[in-house]
Amino acid sequence: MKICIYCKTVDQEKFKGVEHVMPQSFGTFGSETPTLNCVCDECNNYFGRELDQALARDTLEGITRYKKGIFSKEQRFPKNVKFELEETEENGEYGGTMLGGYDPLTGKPIGVIPQFWIKNIKKNKWEKYRINQIRELEISDEIYGSVGPGKREMRIIGSSKNEYDDVLSELKKYKIPYREKEMLSPPPFIEKADPTGKAELRINIIGNINRKIKRALVKILFNFSTYILGEQETLKSAWDKARNFVRNDEDTLSGRFSQEPFWDGQETKHFRFESNSYNIRIENKNGNVIGIIQLYNLFTYEFFLAENYFIPPEKETAYRLTPGKKPCKGIKMKIS
């Protein structure tokens, strides 16, 4: 009889699909793609909608998929990740300009988007609004200065006169006074464009590892633990805190993230394994079971999966998953 490792339902009619240990949005791994048949359809659908999409679209790891040739099936853009030109002399007045990021269907970069800037005089900092966010702006003299000449700093940025006019129209629609002036001069980097009009630019990707992203990462580790240890193990009460964190957004798990190498003893500061892989492992550490995951050789995330508990040492296992290839398994070894 099947029991869901997350909600513990025993309704056999709810197990028609399979759960992928690594979300399908990050690819599959040949004929040995790790899957589970002990996650019910309700939990599976919930994870796909609430956690997997967040990991695939609102993280640096998710955006890196595009560079690796893994694209989305739907054109849904990141909600919690921002792209901005670096503030450098080369970028001139355009430093800090918001960009559209990447098209999730093709992975192609999207350039400057229509936007409005206004200087917060209390924080001495520009606030930036996409054209569809202008309606949210509430103007006050105390925060932004008075309307008089030189009292309120504002800026419209668009990649064309039409986009400039669109932003201006939106400001008028919501009765936000704007001193019309000339559009910004062409950005300095245009002079360095190649014959096709392309120029290489350095950008900042801004985001945060929020609670939902953490739950998505722990879900992968919980899935992996079940794949290695079996559902009878992860159904034990020792795993309840991790289970409830993922499924019900309950107590936060202890954990950390770093840029340390994943494969201790093999990688060094100057050497990493191929960057198109995902690395996962479970092991005993300081009297707890921990899970460690790293995607694309970016950040290494570590979470306590079962506290004051341990698994048989021979079950401490690591996998390297590379899209299109069979998983590569590793075991923990003691080096004398």
C-alpha positions as CSV (number, residue, x, y, z in Angstrom):
1,M,0.0,0.0,0.0
2,K,1.3,3.4,-0.9
3,I,1.6,6.2,1.7
4,C,2.4,9.8,0.7
5,I,5.7,10.8,2.3
6,Y,4.4,14.4,2.7
7,C,0.8,14.3,3.7
8,K,0.6,10.6,4.6
9,T,-2.6,9.9,2.7
10,V,-3.3,6.3,1.9
11,D,-6.0,6.9,-0.8
12,Q,-4.7,4.7,-3.6
13,E,-6.6,6.7,-6.2
14,K,-4.3,9.7,-5.6
15,F,-1.1,8.0,-6.8
16,K,-1.5,8.2,-10.6
17,G,1.6,10.2,-11.3
18,V,5.3,10.2,-10.2
19,E,7.4,12.8,-8.4
20,H,10.7,13.7,-9.9
21,V,13.5,13.9,-7.4
22,M,14.9,16.9,-9.3
23,P,12.2,19.1,-10.8
24,Q,11.7,18.5,-14.5
25,S,12.3,22.2,-15.2
26,F,15.9,21.4,-14.6
27,G,16.0,18.5,-17.1
28,T,15.9,14.7,-17.0
29,F,18.7,12.2,-16.7
30,G,18.3,9.5,-19.3
31,S,16.7,6.2,-18.5
32,E,17.8,6.5,-14.8
33,T,16.0,9.7,-14.0
34,P,15.3,9.5,-10.3
35,T,11.6,9.4,-9.5
36,L,9.3,8.5,-6.6
37,N,5.9,6.8,-6.6
38,C,5.2,7.6,-3.0
39,V,4.1,11.3,-3.4
40,C,0.4,11.7,-3.9
41,D,-1.0,13.7,-6.9
42,E,-2.2,16.5,-4.7
43,C,1.2,17.1,-3.1
44,N,2.9,16.7,-6.5
45,N,0.6,19.3,-8.1
46,Y,1.1,21.7,-5.1
47,F,4.9,21.4,-5.3
48,G,4.9,22.0,-9.1
49,R,2.8,25.1,-8.7
50,E,4.1,26.6,-5.5
51,L,7.7,25.5,-5.1
52,D,9.2,24.2,-8.3
53,Q,8.2,27.2,-10.4
54,A,9.7,29.6,-7.8
55,L,13.0,27.7,-7.9
56,A,13.0,27.6,-11.7
57,R,12.1,31.3,-12.2
58,D,13.0,33.3,-9.2
59,T,16.6,32.3,-8.5
60,L,20.0,32.7,-10.0
61,E,20.1,28.9,-10.4
62,G,16.8,29.0,-12.3
63,I,17.9,31.8,-14.6
64,T,21.2,29.9,-15.3
65,R,19.1,27.1,-16.9
66,Y,18.7,29.4,-19.9
67,K,22.4,29.6,-20.4
68,K,22.5,25.8,-20.4
69,G,19.8,25.5,-23.0
70,I,16.9,24.5,-20.7
71,F,14.0,26.8,-21.4
72,S,10.5,27.1,-19.9
73,K,7.3,26.0,-21.7
74,E,5.4,29.1,-20.7
75,Q,6.4,32.8,-20.9
76,R,6.3,33.6,-17.2
77,F,8.9,36.1,-16.1
78,P,10.6,36.2,-12.7
79,K,8.7,38.0,-10.0
80,N,11.4,38.3,-7.3
81,V,14.6,38.6,-9.4
82,K,15.7,42.0,-10.8
83,F,18.2,42.8,-13.5
84,E,20.1,46.1,-13.6
85,L,23.0,47.5,-15.5
86,E,26.0,48.0,-13.3
87,E,26.7,51.6,-12.2
88,T,29.9,52.2,-14.0
89,E,31.4,55.0,-16.0
90,E,30.9,52.9,-19.2
91,N,27.1,52.8,-18.5
92,G,27.0,56.5,-17.7
93,E,23.5,57.8,-16.9
94,Y,22.1,54.4,-17.6
95,G,23.9,52.8,-14.6
96,G,21.2,51.1,-12.5
97,T,18.8,50.8,-15.4
98,M,16.3,48.0,-15.1
99,L,16.5,45.3,-17.8
100,G,13.9,42.8,-18.8
101,G,16.1,39.8,-18.0
102,Y,15.7,36.8,-20.2
103,D,12.9,35.4,-22.3
104,P,12.0,32.1,-20.6
105,L,11.0,30.5,-23.9
106,T,14.2,31.3,-25.7
107,G,16.8,32.3,-23.1
108,K,17.5,35.5,-25.1
109,P,18.2,38.6,-23.1
110,I,15.6,41.4,-23.0
111,G,17.0,44.9,-23.0
112,V,15.9,48.1,-21.3
113,I,12.3,48.2,-20.3
114,P,10.1,51.3,-20.0
115,Q,10.6,52.7,-16.4
116,F,10.2,55.8,-14.2
117,W,12.7,56.9,-11.5
118,I,12.1,59.3,-8.7
119,K,14.6,60.3,-6.0
120,N,13.7,59.5,-2.4
121,I,15.2,62.5,-0.6
122,K,15.0,60.9,2.8
123,K,17.0,57.9,1.7
124,N,19.0,59.8,-1.0
125,K,18.2,56.9,-3.3
126,W,16.4,56.5,-6.6
127,E,13.2,54.5,-6.5
128,K,12.5,52.6,-9.8
129,Y,9.2,51.6,-11.2
130,R,8.3,49.6,-14.3
131,I,5.6,51.2,-16.4
132,N,3.0,48.9,-15.0
133,Q,4.0,49.8,-11.4
134,I,3.5,53.5,-11.7
135,R,-0.1,53.1,-10.4
136,E,1.3,52.0,-7.1
137,L,3.3,55.2,-6.5
138,E,2.0,57.6,-3.9
139,I,3.7,61.0,-4.1
140,S,4.5,63.2,-1.1
141,D,6.6,66.3,-0.9
142,E,8.2,65.0,2.4
143,I,9.6,62.0,0.7
144,Y,10.2,63.2,-2.9
145,G,10.5,67.0,-2.6
146,S,8.2,69.7,-3.9
147,V,7.2,70.1,-7.5
148,G,9.2,73.3,-7.9
149,P,12.2,73.5,-10.3
150,G,15.1,71.4,-9.0
151,K,13.1,70.2,-5.9
152,R,12.0,66.9,-7.2
153,E,14.4,64.6,-9.2
154,M,12.7,62.3,-11.7
155,R,13.8,60.4,-14.8
156,I,12.1,58.4,-17.6
157,I,14.0,55.7,-19.3
158,G,12.9,53.8,-22.4
159,S,14.7,52.3,-25.4
160,S,12.7,54.4,-27.9
161,K,10.7,57.7,-28.1
162,N,7.5,55.6,-28.1
163,E,8.5,54.0,-24.8
164,Y,9.4,57.3,-23.3
165,D,6.0,58.7,-24.4
166,D,4.2,55.6,-23.0
167,V,5.7,56.2,-19.5
168,L,4.9,59.9,-19.7
169,S,1.3,59.0,-20.6
170,E,1.1,56.7,-17.6
171,L,2.3,59.4,-15.3
172,K,-0.3,61.8,-16.5
173,K,-3.0,59.1,-16.2
174,Y,-2.2,58.9,-12.5
175,K,-1.7,62.6,-12.1
176,I,1.9,62.4,-11.2
177,P,3.5,65.8,-12.2
178,Y,6.6,65.4,-14.4
179,R,8.8,68.2,-15.8
180,E,9.1,67.2,-19.4
181,K,12.7,67.3,-20.7
182,E,14.8,65.7,-23.4
183,M,15.3,62.0,-23.4
184,L,18.7,60.8,-22.0
185,S,21.6,60.9,-24.4
186,P,22.6,57.6,-26.0
187,P,24.4,55.3,-23.6
188,P,28.2,55.2,-23.9
189,F,28.3,51.4,-24.5
190,I,26.5,51.9,-27.8
191,E,29.8,53.0,-29.3
192,K,31.2,49.5,-28.5
193,A,28.5,47.6,-30.2
194,D,29.5,45.1,-32.9
195,P,28.2,45.4,-36.5
196,T,25.0,43.6,-35.6
197,G,24.3,46.2,-32.8
198,K,25.2,43.9,-29.9
199,A,27.3,45.0,-27.0
200,E,28.5,43.0,-24.0
201,L,27.4,44.5,-20.7
202,R,27.9,43.6,-17.0
203,I,24.6,43.4,-15.1
204,N,23.6,42.8,-11.5
205,I,21.1,40.1,-10.7
206,I,19.3,41.0,-7.5
207,G,17.2,38.6,-5.5
208,N,16.9,36.8,-2.2
209,I,16.7,33.2,-0.9
210,N,13.3,33.5,0.6
211,R,11.3,30.9,2.5
212,K,9.6,29.5,-0.6
213,I,13.0,28.9,-2.3
214,K,14.3,27.2,0.9
215,R,11.3,24.9,0.9
216,A,11.9,24.0,-2.8
217,L,15.5,23.1,-2.1
218,V,14.6,21.0,1.0
219,K,11.9,19.2,-1.1
220,I,14.7,18.1,-3.5
221,L,16.8,16.9,-0.5
222,F,13.8,15.1,1.1
223,N,13.0,13.4,-2.2
224,F,16.6,12.4,-2.6
225,S,16.7,11.0,0.9
226,T,13.6,8.9,0.2
227,Y,15.0,7.8,-3.1
228,I,18.2,6.5,-1.4
229,L,16.8,5.4,2.0
230,G,13.3,4.3,1.0
231,E,9.9,5.7,2.1
232,Q,9.7,3.6,5.2
233,E,12.7,5.6,6.5
234,T,11.5,9.1,5.7
235,L,8.0,8.3,7.0
236,K,9.5,8.1,10.5
237,S,8.8,10.9,13.0
238,A,12.5,12.0,13.0
239,W,11.8,13.5,9.5
240,D,8.6,15.3,10.5
241,K,10.1,18.7,10.8
242,A,11.5,18.6,7.3
243,R,8.3,17.1,5.9
244,N,6.1,19.7,7.5
245,F,8.4,22.6,6.5
246,V,8.1,21.5,2.8
247,R,4.4,20.6,2.7
248,N,2.8,22.9,5.3
249,D,5.3,25.8,5.6
250,E,5.8,25.1,9.3
251,D,8.9,25.5,11.5
252,T,12.0,26.7,9.7
253,L,14.8,24.2,9.3
254,S,18.3,25.1,10.5
255,G,20.6,25.6,7.5
256,R,23.1,27.8,5.8
257,F,24.4,28.6,2.3
258,S,27.9,29.4,1.1
259,Q,30.1,29.4,-1.9
260,E,32.2,26.5,-0.6
261,P,33.0,23.6,-3.1
262,F,30.6,20.7,-2.9
263,W,32.9,17.8,-3.4
264,D,35.3,18.2,-0.5
265,G,38.8,16.8,-1.0
266,Q,38.4,16.9,-4.8
267,E,37.5,20.4,-5.7
268,T,39.7,23.3,-4.7
269,K,39.3,27.1,-4.9
270,H,40.6,27.0,-8.5
271,F,39.0,23.7,-9.6
272,R,35.4,22.8,-9.9
273,F,33.5,20.0,-11.7
274,E,31.5,20.8,-14.8
275,S,29.1,23.6,-14.2
276,N,26.1,22.1,-15.9
277,S,25.4,19.6,-13.1
278,Y,23.5,19.4,-9.9
279,N,25.2,17.9,-6.8
280,I,23.2,16.4,-3.9
281,R,24.2,14.4,-0.9
282,I,22.9,13.2,2.5
283,E,25.2,12.4,5.4
284,N,25.5,12.3,9.2
285,K,27.0,15.4,10.8
286,N,27.3,16.3,14.5
287,G,24.5,13.9,15.5
288,N,22.1,15.0,12.7
289,V,21.2,14.0,9.2
290,I,22.0,16.8,6.8
291,G,21.2,17.4,3.1
292,I,23.5,19.4,0.9
293,I,22.7,20.6,-2.6
294,Q,24.4,22.7,-5.2
295,L,23.1,23.7,-8.7
296,Y,25.5,24.8,-11.5
297,N,28.5,25.2,-9.1
298,L,26.8,28.3,-7.7
299,F,25.8,28.4,-4.0
300,T,26.0,25.3,-1.7
301,Y,22.9,24.9,0.5
302,E,23.0,22.8,3.6
303,F,19.9,21.9,5.7
304,F,19.3,19.7,8.8
305,L,16.8,17.1,7.6
306,A,16.6,15.0,10.8
307,E,17.9,16.3,14.1
308,N,19.4,14.1,16.9
309,Y,19.2,11.2,14.4
310,F,21.5,9.3,12.1
311,I,21.3,7.0,9.1
312,P,23.5,3.9,8.6
313,P,27.0,5.2,7.5
314,E,26.9,3.0,4.4
315,K,23.8,5.0,3.3
316,E,25.6,8.3,3.2
317,T,25.4,9.0,-0.5
318,A,26.0,11.7,-3.1
319,Y,24.8,12.1,-6.7
320,R,26.0,14.3,-9.5
321,L,23.1,14.8,-11.9
322,T,23.8,16.2,-15.4
323,P,20.9,16.7,-17.8
324,G,20.8,14.2,-20.5
325,K,23.2,11.8,-18.8
326,K,22.8,9.0,-16.3
327,P,23.3,10.0,-12.6
328,C,26.8,9.6,-11.3
329,K,26.8,8.1,-7.8
330,G,29.4,8.7,-5.1
331,I,29.9,7.3,-1.6
332,K,31.6,8.7,1.4
333,M,35.1,7.4,2.0
334,K,37.5,7.7,4.8
335,I,41.0,8.7,3.7
336,S,43.7,7.5,6.0
